[in-house]
Amino acid sequence: MSAQAIAERAPSADSKAAPTRRTIQISTAGVARGPLDLADPGDVAVEMQDVSCCYGTFRAVRDINLTFARREVTALIGPSGCGKSTLLRSINRMNDLIPGARTEGRVLFDGQDVTGREVDAVDVRRRIGMVFQKPNPFPKSIYENVAFGPRINGYRGNMDELVEECLHRAALWNEVKDKLKQSGLSLSGGQQQRLCIARTIATSPEVILMDEPCSALDPRATLQIEELMRELSEQYTIVIVTHNMQQAARASDRTVFMTMGDDRSGYVVEVGPTNEIFTMPKQRLTEDYVSGRFG
């Protein structure tokens, strides 16, 4: 599919009011200096300042400066191995679970650096939820999958109402309302992924990270997840890693293009509104990638 055809399927600029933008200049090794599009400071949910992620002596991503606006979908795209998933996991400290991994720089969430040792990583992950590449429902009933997080966090409200609300918001209630006691593992792949999304939003996060959530799904289930992302972005900040250019164009408001240098370390080449990235990219590397000339 051409860049023009992809762009025609992207959300229009009028479909959602865009936050006020300001522009700063950045530079990356081997890439011409260009503008980095940032949301107005009041609209920023997460800000990354000079972030580098390392595994032992290997630096997987380097010198990342990005902001993620509230109630927007941001897509991270780029060739395999450029550090998209590593960067995503650094936002809620999932990389902490990998021996030898460390994050340098600052990741600000509501103005607080979540990388600090004094910050409770469990609380960070409650407020910044994550949906993984492969659906991973717990070996429990559909009901208990959704109720699990609120229960261990001491939720004292009406659990039945909460479970129903989350399943409604995940566009799953009508399909499972008569079988809530059945195992979550009995659902189809697309239903399992929506169940995982319902489980994530049950703990009332402010940000939802999605690491290739549709890679294991068929086209119909993929479109359902994309439609769900658009609906959820009215309330949540969503950051998604995807290799699917059409998906990035359809589902995201802003796109971040990453690639890697000769040292195999990933870096950001260009950031901007999705329709501009796919139709009028400012960097030649971006144009070559979204047009399929490399990647």
ZADO-1210 file (C-alpha; in nm, 4 decimals, padded with zeros to 6 digits):
<atoms>
<atom x="00.0000" y="00.0000" z="00.0000" code="MET" pos="1"/>
<atom x="00.1337" y="00.3442" z="-00.0929" code="SER" pos="2"/>
<atom x="00.1952" y="00.6183" z="00.1600" code="ALA" pos="3"/>
<atom x="-00.0935" y="00.8147" z="00.0058" code="GLN" pos="4"/>
<atom x="-00.3325" y="00.5214" z="00.0369" code="ALA" pos="5"/>
<atom x="-00.2321" y="00.4658" z="00.3967" code="ILE" pos="6"/>
<atom x="-00.2810" y="00.8311" z="00.4781" code="ALA" pos="7"/>
<atom x="-00.6324" y="00.8249" z="00.3330" code="GLU" pos="8"/>
<atom x="-00.7213" y="00.5664" z="00.5972" code="ARG" pos="9"/>
<atom x="-00.5678" y="00.7647" z="00.8805" code="ALA" pos="10"/>
<atom x="-00.7909" y="00.9631" z="01.1206" code="PRO" pos="11"/>
<atom x="-00.8596" y="01.3087" z="00.9835" code="SER" pos="12"/>
<atom x="-00.7226" y="01.6143" z="01.1547" code="ALA" pos="13"/>
<atom x="-01.0824" y="01.7176" z="01.2306" code="ASP" pos="14"/>
<atom x="-01.1754" y="01.3914" z="01.4039" code="SER" pos="15"/>
<atom x="-01.0276" y="01.5018" z="01.7352" code="LYS" pos="16"/>
<atom x="-00.9261" y="01.8459" z="01.8592" code="ALA" pos="17"/>
<atom x="-00.5471" y="01.8552" z="01.8627" code="ALA" pos="18"/>
<atom x="-00.3663" y="02.0005" z="02.1627" code="PRO" pos="19"/>
<atom x="-00.1619" y="02.3163" z="02.1184" code="THR" pos="20"/>
<atom x="00.1838" y="02.2373" z="01.9843" code="ARG" pos="21"/>
<atom x="00.5246" y="02.3867" z="02.0380" code="ARG" pos="22"/>
<atom x="00.8353" y="02.3046" z="01.8395" code="THR" pos="23"/>
<atom x="01.1932" y="02.2468" z="01.9508" code="ILE" pos="24"/>
<atom x="01.4996" y="02.1311" z="01.7621" code="GLN" pos="25"/>
<atom x="01.6727" y="01.7978" z="01.8093" code="ILE" pos="26"/>
<atom x="01.9620" y="01.6244" z="01.6406" code="SER" pos="27"/>
<atom x="02.0519" y="01.2588" z="01.6024" code="THR" pos="28"/>
<atom x="02.3689" y="01.1002" z="01.4680" code="ALA" pos="29"/>
<atom x="02.3533" y="01.0668" z="01.0922" code="GLY" pos="30"/>
<atom x="02.0196" y="01.2495" z="01.0645" code="VAL" pos="31"/>
<atom x="01.9658" y="01.6111" z="00.9655" code="ALA" pos="32"/>
<atom x="01.8426" y="01.8447" z="01.2355" code="ARG" pos="33"/>
<atom x="01.4640" y="01.8670" z="01.2352" code="GLY" pos="34"/>
<atom x="01.1655" y="01.9660" z="01.4487" code="PRO" pos="35"/>
<atom x="01.0289" y="01.7445" z="01.7264" code="LEU" pos="36"/>
<atom x="00.6560" y="01.7958" z="01.7720" code="ASP" pos="37"/>
<atom x="00.5562" y="01.8249" z="02.1377" code="LEU" pos="38"/>
<atom x="00.2217" y="01.8584" z="02.3077" code="ALA" pos="39"/>
<atom x="00.1553" y="02.1641" z="02.5203" code="ASP" pos="40"/>
<atom x="00.3081" y="02.1012" z="02.8669" code="PRO" pos="41"/>
<atom x="-00.0368" y="02.0985" z="03.0256" code="GLY" pos="42"/>
<atom x="-00.1431" y="01.8113" z="02.8015" code="ASP" pos="43"/>
<atom x="00.1599" y="01.5900" z="02.8633" code="VAL" pos="44"/>
<atom x="00.1016" y="01.2596" z="03.0430" code="ALA" pos="45"/>
<atom x="00.4528" y="01.1147" z="03.0046" code="VAL" pos="46"/>
<atom x="00.7781" y="01.2876" z="02.9159" code="GLU" pos="47"/>
<atom x="01.1083" y="01.1150" z="02.8434" code="MET" pos="48"/>
<atom x="01.4230" y="01.3213" z="02.8963" code="GLN" pos="49"/>
<atom x="01.7533" y="01.1913" z="02.7588" code="ASP" pos="50"/>
<atom x="01.6433" y="00.8318" z="02.8119" code="VAL" pos="51"/>
<atom x="01.8783" y="00.5478" z="02.7227" code="SER" pos="52"/>
<atom x="01.8054" y="00.1802" z="02.7937" code="CYS" pos="53"/>
<atom x="02.0823" y="-00.0742" z="02.8390" code="CYS" pos="54"/>
<atom x="02.1133" y="-00.4492" z="02.8782" code="TYR" pos="55"/>
<atom x="02.4476" y="-00.4987" z="03.0459" code="GLY" pos="56"/>
<atom x="02.7009" y="-00.3200" z="02.8255" code="THR" pos="57"/>
<atom x="02.4686" y="-00.3013" z="02.5232" code="PHE" pos="58"/>
<atom x="02.2772" y="00.0221" z="02.4789" code="ARG" pos="59"/>
<atom x="01.9471" y="-00.0702" z="02.3141" code="ALA" pos="60"/>
<atom x="01.8101" y="00.2831" z="02.2768" code="VAL" pos="61"/>
<atom x="01.9840" y="00.6137" z="02.3231" code="ARG" pos="62"/>
<atom x="01.9121" y="00.9772" z="02.3991" code="ASP" pos="63"/>
<atom x="01.5347" y="00.9651" z="02.3673" code="ILE" pos="64"/>
<atom x="01.3398" y="01.2870" z="02.4209" code="ASN" pos="65"/>
<atom x="00.9657" y="01.2403" z="02.3717" code="LEU" pos="66"/>
<atom x="00.6325" y="01.3479" z="02.5121" code="THR" pos="67"/>
<atom x="00.3072" y="01.1531" z="02.5084" code="PHE" pos="68"/>
<atom x="-00.0060" y="01.3655" z="02.5191" code="ALA" pos="69"/>
<atom x="-00.3116" y="01.2902" z="02.7262" code="ARG" pos="70"/>
<atom x="-00.6010" y="01.1204" z="02.5503" code="ARG" pos="71"/>
<atom x="-00.4080" y="01.0489" z="02.2322" code="GLU" pos="72"/>
<atom x="-00.2846" y="00.7332" z="02.0630" code="VAL" pos="73"/>
<atom x="00.0864" y="00.7433" z="01.9814" code="THR" pos="74"/>
<atom x="00.2342" y="00.4732" z="01.7572" code="ALA" pos="75"/>
<atom x="00.5984" y="00.3683" z="01.7755" code="LEU" pos="76"/>
<atom x="00.7129" y="00.2340" z="01.4385" code="ILE" pos="77"/>
<atom x="01.0480" y="00.1270" z="01.2985" code="GLY" pos="78"/>
<atom x="01.2453" y="-00.1780" z="01.1859" code="PRO" pos="79"/>
<atom x="01.2809" y="-00.4829" z="01.4080" code="SER" pos="80"/>
<atom x="01.5507" y="-00.4469" z="01.6700" code="GLY" pos="81"/>
<atom x="01.5448" y="-00.0678" z="01.6926" code="CYS" pos="82"/>
<atom x="01.4272" y="-00.0739" z="02.0554" code="GLY" pos="83"/>
<atom x="01.0576" y="00.0136" z="02.0275" code="LYS" pos="84"/>
<atom x="00.9432" y="-00.2438" z="02.2836" code="SER" pos="85"/>
<atom x="01.2358" y="-00.1663" z="02.5129" code="THR" pos="86"/>
<atom x="01.1416" y="00.2019" z="02.5048" code="LEU" pos="87"/>
<atom x="00.7752" y="00.1189" z="02.5699" code="LEU" pos="88"/>
<atom x="00.8586" y="-00.1013" z="02.8691" code="ARG" pos="89"/>
<atom x="01.0768" y="00.1699" z="03.0208" code="SER" pos="90"/>
<atom x="00.7685" y="00.3863" z="03.0711" code="ILE" pos="91"/>
<atom x="00.6249" y="00.1595" z="03.3415" code="ASN" pos="92"/>
<atom x="00.9525" y="-00.0010" z="03.4503" code="ARG" pos="93"/>
<atom x="00.8803" y="-00.3453" z="03.3072" code="MET" pos="94"/>
<atom x="01.2466" y="-00.3573" z="03.2059" code="ASN" pos="95"/>
<atom x="01.3305" y="-00.3751" z="03.5770" code="ASP" pos="96"/>
<atom x="01.2250" y="-00.7397" z="03.5640" code="LEU" pos="97"/>
<atom x="01.5049" y="-00.8243" z="03.3166" code="ILE" pos="98"/>
<atom x="01.8425" y="-00.9063" z="03.4778" code="PRO" pos="99"/>
<atom x="02.1089" y="-00.6550" z="03.3776" code="GLY" pos="100"/>
<atom x="01.8634" y="-00.4018" z="03.2349" code="ALA" pos="101"/>
<atom x="01.8843" y="-00.0383" z="03.3383" code="ARG" pos="102"/>
<atom x="01.7320" y="00.2912" z="03.2324" code="THR" pos="103"/>
<atom x="01.9282" y="00.6164" z="03.2229" code="GLU" pos="104"/>
<atom x="01.7709" y="00.9605" z="03.2048" code="GLY" pos="105"/>
<atom x="01.4294" y="01.0615" z="03.3345" code="ARG" pos="106"/>
<atom x="01.0796" y="00.9294" z="03.2644" code="VAL" pos="107"/>
<atom x="00.8332" y="01.1827" z="03.4014" code="LEU" pos="108"/>
<atom x="00.4768" y="01.0758" z="03.4742" code="PHE" pos="109"/>
<atom x="00.2604" y="01.3627" z="03.5970" code="ASP" pos="110"/>
<atom x="00.5868" y="01.5466" z="03.6586" code="GLY" pos="111"/>
<atom x="00.7430" y="01.2760" z="03.8790" code="GLN" pos="112"/>
<atom x="01.0456" y="01.0737" z="03.7703" code="ASP" pos="113"/>
<atom x="00.9234" y="00.7135" z="03.7896" code="VAL" pos="114"/>
<atom x="01.2755" y="00.5722" z="03.7515" code="THR" pos="115"/>
<atom x="01.3767" y="00.6798" z="04.1016" code="GLY" pos="116"/>
<atom x="01.4538" y="00.4074" z="04.3531" code="ARG" pos="117"/>
<atom x="01.2137" y="00.5604" z="04.6029" code="GLU" pos="118"/>
<atom x="00.9225" y="00.5161" z="04.3587" code="VAL" pos="119"/>
<atom x="00.7094" y="00.2025" z="04.3992" code="ASP" pos="120"/>
<atom x="00.7312" y="00.0194" z="04.0641" code="ALA" pos="121"/>
<atom x="00.4114" y="-00.1756" z="04.1423" code="VAL" pos="122"/>
<atom x="00.2181" y="00.1492" z="04.1824" code="ASP" pos="123"/>
<atom x="00.3691" y="00.2780" z="03.8570" code="VAL" pos="124"/>
<atom x="00.2428" y="-00.0319" z="03.6747" code="ARG" pos="125"/>
<atom x="-00.1028" y="00.0085" z="03.8247" code="ARG" pos="126"/>
<atom x="-00.1255" y="00.3643" z="03.6918" code="ARG" pos="127"/>
<atom x="00.0477" y="00.2783" z="03.3626" code="ILE" pos="128"/>
<atom x="-00.1056" y="-00.0494" z="03.2472" code="GLY" pos="129"/>
<atom x="00.0264" y="-00.2778" z="02.9747" code="MET" pos="130"/>
<atom x="-00.1228" y="-00.5090" z="02.7129" code="VAL" pos="131"/>
<atom x="00.1225" y="-00.7588" z="02.5679" code="PHE" pos="132"/>
<atom x="00.1791" y="-00.9001" z="02.2215" code="GLN" pos="133"/>
<atom x="00.0272" y="-01.2383" z="02.3043" code="LYS" pos="134"/>
<atom x="-00.3008" y="-01.2408" z="02.4961" code="PRO" pos="135"/>
<atom x="-00.2262" y="-01.3616" z="02.8479" code="ASN" pos="136"/>
<atom x="-00.5490" y="-01.4078" z="03.0438" code="PRO" pos="137"/>
<atom x="-00.5096" y="-01.5650" z="03.3865" code="PHE" pos="138"/>
<atom x="-00.6221" y="-01.9291" z="03.4261" code="PRO" pos="139"/>
<atom x="-00.9308" y="-01.8001" z="03.6033" code="LYS" pos="140"/>
<atom x="-01.2894" y="-01.7231" z="03.5100" code="SER" pos="141"/>
<atom x="-01.3678" y="-01.4266" z="03.2858" code="ILE" pos="142"/>
<atom x="-01.5126" y="-01.2486" z="03.5901" code="TYR" pos="143"/>
<atom x="-01.2071" y="-01.3136" z="03.8079" code="GLU" pos="144"/>
<atom x="-00.9700" y="-01.1998" z="03.5340" code="ASN" pos="145"/>
<atom x="-01.1260" y="-00.8535" z="03.5495" code="VAL" pos="146"/>
<atom x="-01.1780" y="-00.8521" z="03.9274" code="ALA" pos="147"/>
<atom x="-00.8242" y="-00.9681" z="04.0105" code="PHE" pos="148"/>
<atom x="-00.6489" y="-00.6299" z="03.9988" code="GLY" pos="149"/>
<atom x="-00.9133" y="-00.4306" z="04.1878" code="PRO" pos="150"/>
<atom x="-00.9380" y="-00.7066" z="04.4482" code="ARG" pos="151"/>
<atom x="-00.5662" y="-00.7091" z="04.5331" code="ILE" pos="152"/>
<atom x="-00.5680" y="-00.3271" z="04.5371" code="ASN" pos="153"/>
<atom x="-00.8378" y="-00.3210" z="04.8018" code="GLY" pos="154"/>
<atom x="-01.1326" y="-00.2090" z="04.5883" code="TYR" pos="155"/>
<atom x="-01.4371" y="-00.1603" z="04.8133" code="ARG" pos="156"/>
<atom x="-01.7051" y="-00.0741" z="04.5573" code="GLY" pos="157"/>
<atom x="-01.9555" y="-00.2982" z="04.3821" code="ASN" pos="158"/>
<atom x="-01.7350" y="-00.5543" z="04.2060" code="MET" pos="159"/>
<atom x="-02.0150" y="-00.6835" z="03.9822" code="ASP" pos="160"/>
<atom x="-02.0770" y="-00.3353" z="03.8481" code="GLU" pos="161"/>
<atom x="-01.7059" y="-00.2734" z="03.7966" code="LEU" pos="162"/>
<atom x="-01.6574" y="-00.5992" z="03.6054" code="VAL" pos="163"/>
<atom x="-01.9568" y="-00.5257" z="03.3836" code="GLU" pos="164"/>
<atom x="-01.8412" y="-00.1694" z="03.3193" code="GLU" pos="165"/>
<atom x="-01.4889" y="-00.2783" z="03.2212" code="CYS" pos="166"/>
<atom x="-01.6185" y="-00.5507" z="02.9906" code="LEU" pos="167"/>
<atom x="-01.8522" y="-00.2975" z="02.8296" code="HIS" pos="168"/>
<atom x="-01.5645" y="-00.0552" z="02.7763" code="ARG" pos="169"/>
<atom x="-01.3574" y="-00.3353" z="02.6258" code="ALA" pos="170"/>
<atom x="-01.6454" y="-00.4117" z="02.3839" code="ALA" pos="171"/>
<atom x="-01.6720" y="-00.7641" z="02.5236" code="LEU" pos="172"/>
<atom x="-01.9757" y="-00.7634" z="02.7544" code="TRP" pos="173"/>
<atom x="-02.2352" y="-00.8737" z="02.4983" code="ASN" pos="174"/>
<atom x="-02.0178" y="-01.1709" z="02.4009" code="GLU" pos="175"/>
<atom x="-01.9455" y="-01.2994" z="02.7522" code="VAL" pos="176"/>
<atom x="-02.2263" y="-01.1763" z="02.9790" code="LYS" pos="177"/>
<atom x="-02.3825" y="-01.5235" z="02.9952" code="ASP" pos="178"/>
<atom x="-02.0572" y="-01.7097" z="03.0622" code="LYS" pos="179"/>
<atom x="-01.8690" y="-01.5029" z="03.3179" code="LEU" pos="180"/>
<atom x="-01.7831" y="-01.8165" z="03.5161" code="LYS" pos="181"/>
<atom x="-01.6106" y="-01.9792" z="03.2184" code="GLN" pos="182"/>
<atom x="-01.2323" y="-01.9705" z="03.1920" code="SER" pos="183"/>
<atom x="-01.0811" y="-01.6713" z="03.0169" code="GLY" pos="184"/>
<atom x="-00.8680" y="-01.9238" z="02.8293" code="LEU" pos="185"/>
<atom x="-01.1819" y="-02.0545" z="02.6561" code="SER" pos="186"/>
<atom x="-01.2212" y="-01.7343" z="02.4545" code="LEU" pos="187"/>
<atom x="-01.0907" y="-01.6711" z="02.1036" code="SER" pos="188"/>
<atom x="-00.7635" y="-01.4838" z="02.0561" code="GLY" pos="189"/>
<atom x="-00.9319" y="-01.1515" z="01.9865" code="GLY" pos="190"/>
<atom x="-01.1675" y="-01.1958" z="02.2810" code="GLN" pos="191"/>
<atom x="-00.8751" y="-01.2853" z="02.5068" code="GLN" pos="192"/>
<atom x="-00.6953" y="-00.9659" z="02.4072" code="GLN" pos="193"/>
<atom x="-01.0043" y="-00.7583" z="02.4812" code="ARG" pos="194"/>
<atom x="-01.0342" y="-00.9396" z="02.8140" code="LEU" pos="195"/>
<atom x="-00.6755" y="-00.8389" z="02.8905" code="CYS" pos="196"/>
<atom x="-00.7663" y="-00.4795" z="02.8051" code="ILE" pos="197"/>
<atom x="-01.0672" y="-00.5005" z="03.0385" code="ALA" pos="198"/>
<atom x="-00.8371" y="-00.6399" z="03.3088" code="ARG" pos="199"/>
<atom x="-00.5972" y="-00.3493" z="03.2521" code="THR" pos="200"/>
<atom x="-00.8556" y="-00.0725" z="03.2764" code="ILE" pos="201"/>
<atom x="-01.0138" y="-00.2314" z="03.5857" code="ALA" pos="202"/>
<atom x="-00.7342" y="-00.0845" z="03.7998" code="THR" pos="203"/>
<atom x="-00.8094" y="00.2677" z="03.6674" code="SER" pos="204"/>
<atom x="-00.4791" y="00.3395" z="03.4909" code="PRO" pos="205"/>
<atom x="-00.4074" y="00.6734" z="03.3292" code="GLU" pos="206"/>
<atom x="-00.1843" y="00.5380" z="03.0533" code="VAL" pos="207"/>
<atom x="-00.2145" y="00.2122" z="02.8566" code="ILE" pos="208"/>
<atom x="00.0895" y="00.0669" z="02.6809" code="LEU" pos="209"/>
<atom x="00.0316" y="-00.1857" z="02.4008" code="MET" pos="210"/>
<atom x="00.3169" y="-00.3949" z="02.2642" code="ASP" pos="211"/>
<atom x="00.2051" y="-00.5219" z="01.9225" code="GLU" pos="212"/>
<atom x="-00.1364" y="-00.6203" z="02.0631" code="PRO" pos="213"/>
<atom x="-00.2708" y="-00.7379" z="01.7267" code="CYS" pos="214"/>
<atom x="00.0249" y="-00.9338" z="01.5876" code="SER" pos="215"/>
<atom x="-00.1306" y="-01.2706" z="01.6776" code="ALA" pos="216"/>
<atom x="-00.4854" y="-01.1797" z="01.5700" code="LEU" pos="217"/>
<atom x="-00.6826" y="-01.2203" z="01.2492" code="ASP" pos="218"/>
<atom x="-00.7889" y="-00.9105" z="01.0488" code="PRO" pos="219"/>
<atom x="-01.1371" y="-00.8918" z="01.2021" code="ARG" pos="220"/>
<atom x="-01.0063" y="-00.9093" z="01.5588" code="ALA" pos="221"/>
<atom x="-00.7357" y="-00.6579" z="01.4685" code="THR" pos="222"/>
<atom x="-00.9951" y="-00.4043" z="01.3518" code="LEU" pos="223"/>
<atom x="-01.1952" y="-00.4593" z="01.6718" code="GLN" pos="224"/>
<atom x="-00.8883" y="-00.3808" z="01.8826" code="ILE" pos="225"/>
<atom x="-00.8120" y="-00.0726" z="01.6715" code="GLU" pos="226"/>
<atom x="-01.1677" y="00.0556" z="01.7104" code="GLU" pos="227"/>
<atom x="-01.1425" y="-00.0083" z="02.0826" code="LEU" pos="228"/>
<atom x="-00.8182" y="00.1915" z="02.1018" code="MET" pos="229"/>
<atom x="-00.9886" y="00.4881" z="01.9373" code="ARG" pos="230"/>
<atom x="-01.2730" y="00.4711" z="02.1887" code="GLU" pos="231"/>
<atom x="-01.0426" y="00.4310" z="02.4883" code="LEU" pos="232"/>
<atom x="-00.8279" y="00.7261" z="02.3794" code="SER" pos="233"/>
<atom x="-01.1158" y="00.9540" z="02.4770" code="GLU" pos="234"/>
<atom x="-01.0164" y="00.8803" z="02.8366" code="GLN" pos="235"/>
<atom x="-00.6680" y="00.7251" z="02.8325" code="TYR" pos="236"/>
<atom x="-00.3245" y="00.8023" z="02.6953" code="THR" pos="237"/>
<atom x="-00.2310" y="00.5081" z="02.4709" code="ILE" pos="238"/>
<atom x="00.1132" y="00.4213" z="02.3352" code="VAL" pos="239"/>
<atom x="00.1320" y="00.1323" z="02.0903" code="ILE" pos="240"/>
<atom x="00.4234" y="-00.0480" z="01.9271" code="VAL" pos="241"/>
<atom x="00.3334" y="-00.1805" z="01.5842" code="THR" pos="242"/>
<atom x="00.5034" y="-00.3100" z="01.2696" code="HIS" pos="243"/>
<atom x="00.1801" y="-00.2649" z="01.0759" code="ASN" pos="244"/>
<atom x="00.1931" y="00.0630" z="00.8839" code="MET" pos="245"/>
<atom x="-00.1781" y="00.0519" z="00.8026" code="GLN" pos="246"/>
<atom x="-00.2558" y="00.0034" z="01.1701" code="GLN" pos="247"/>
<atom x="-00.0421" y="00.3001" z="01.2723" code="ALA" pos="248"/>
<atom x="-00.2196" y="00.5121" z="01.0103" code="ALA" pos="249"/>
<atom x="-00.5676" y="00.3991" z="01.1115" code="ARG" pos="250"/>
<atom x="-00.5375" y="00.3978" z="01.4881" code="ALA" pos="251"/>
<atom x="-00.2916" y="00.6661" z="01.5988" code="SER" pos="252"/>
<atom x="-00.2935" y="01.0438" z="01.6349" code="ASP" pos="253"/>
<atom x="00.0855" y="01.0819" z="01.6426" code="ARG" pos="254"/>
<atom x="00.3634" y="00.8587" z="01.5143" code="THR" pos="255"/>
<atom x="00.7217" y="00.8172" z="01.6322" code="VAL" pos="256"/>
<atom x="00.9616" y="00.6678" z="01.3783" code="PHE" pos="257"/>
<atom x="01.2700" y="00.4964" z="01.5196" code="MET" pos="258"/>
<atom x="01.5641" y="00.3274" z="01.3574" code="THR" pos="259"/>
<atom x="01.9099" y="00.2144" z="01.4702" code="MET" pos="260"/>
<atom x="02.2633" y="00.3353" z="01.4122" code="GLY" pos="261"/>
<atom x="02.5763" y="00.1401" z="01.3244" code="ASP" pos="262"/>
<atom x="02.6124" y="00.0529" z="01.6938" code="ASP" pos="263"/>
<atom x="02.2673" y="-00.1169" z="01.6809" code="ARG" pos="264"/>
<atom x="02.1361" y="00.1401" z="01.9264" code="SER" pos="265"/>
<atom x="01.7878" y="00.2688" z="01.8518" code="GLY" pos="266"/>
<atom x="01.7040" y="00.6376" z="01.8297" code="TYR" pos="267"/>
<atom x="01.4159" y="00.8611" z="01.7225" code="VAL" pos="268"/>
<atom x="01.4332" y="00.9949" z="01.3681" code="VAL" pos="269"/>
<atom x="01.1065" y="01.1843" z="01.3460" code="GLU" pos="270"/>
<atom x="00.7896" y="01.2575" z="01.5417" code="VAL" pos="271"/>
<atom x="00.4709" y="01.4178" z="01.4163" code="GLY" pos="272"/>
<atom x="00.0982" y="01.3913" z="01.3493" code="PRO" pos="273"/>
<atom x="00.0313" y="01.0566" z="01.1851" code="THR" pos="274"/>
<atom x="-00.1099" y="01.1957" z="00.8614" code="ASN" pos="275"/>
<atom x="00.2009" y="01.4112" z="00.8170" code="GLU" pos="276"/>
<atom x="00.4425" y="01.1265" z="00.8892" code="ILE" pos="277"/>
<atom x="00.2784" y="00.9186" z="00.6154" code="PHE" pos="278"/>
<atom x="00.2300" y="01.1928" z="00.3565" code="THR" pos="279"/>
<atom x="00.4890" y="01.4640" z="00.4214" code="MET" pos="280"/>
<atom x="00.7731" y="01.3219" z="00.6335" code="PRO" pos="281"/>
<atom x="01.0562" y="01.5648" z="00.6958" code="LYS" pos="282"/>
<atom x="01.3337" y="01.3048" z="00.7037" code="GLN" pos="283"/>
<atom x="01.4412" y="01.0883" z="00.4103" code="ARG" pos="284"/>
<atom x="01.4797" y="00.7866" z="00.6417" code="LEU" pos="285"/>
<atom x="01.1149" y="00.8201" z="00.7433" code="THR" pos="286"/>
<atom x="00.9992" y="00.8480" z="00.3835" code="GLU" pos="287"/>
<atom x="01.1969" y="00.5401" z="00.2834" code="ASP" pos="288"/>
<atom x="01.0506" y="00.3371" z="00.5721" code="TYR" pos="289"/>
<atom x="00.6830" y="00.4296" z="00.5378" code="VAL" pos="290"/>
<atom x="00.7021" y="00.3842" z="00.1589" code="SER" pos="291"/>
<atom x="00.8472" y="00.0360" z="00.2023" code="GLY" pos="292"/>
<atom x="01.1902" y="00.1054" z="00.0531" code="ARG" pos="293"/>
<atom x="01.3528" y="-00.0393" z="00.3641" code="PHE" pos="294"/>
<atom x="01.2512" y="-00.2022" z="00.6919" code="GLY" pos="295"/>
</atoms>
